[in-house]
């Protein structure tokens, strides 16, 4: 009788082990985190964290408090958003002073640093955060007319056609990615309104930032926190 009971206990124990192994096998070891790429201008830069690293930056690891009080990458809006959303950074392609179109400050040709030139260099992200239009507004880039196809080179030196070209080609280049456009506060109404119209045309969600604290025209620590808070709230809706 003791032998029978002992055998039964062993069998039950073995079945228990098998059950645990099956349960473990049915669960993924670790689910992959969504990847995100940033396409931006100076607001999204930080020394050592932009690709390629030859692009100009505004925020440096070496403190310059006359410029900004943002001295750590963890203080940037995008780093906070990536962390709080549980994402993984794929690539940060941001260039200080960049315009969406080819027309830059003092009527200079900004084609090399423009958003539409850099849109192909974002890796393979699940999410794309586009934060632009600030320099187009500040540099008084030509506004142009709304144009959603058949762009010619000359069109891309004006804002509206370039903005449409940007979204059209992002959607085509990254068909599985979720694209979100971030609009800065305190821009020209003509720029802000055009961005909203074009985002609506392509069904790309746009968040309009508001009440962002800035130093030398750029978000300081508090401003970065405000951007992150507004964007995370928008993304979670």
Helices and strands as residue ranges (DSSP letters): H 2-26, E 35-40, G 42-44, G 73-75, H 77-85, E 88-94, G 105-107, G 111-113, H 115-118, E 127-131, H 134-138, G 153-157, H 159-173, E 178-183, H 189-202, E 205-208, E 214-215, E 218-219, H 221-236
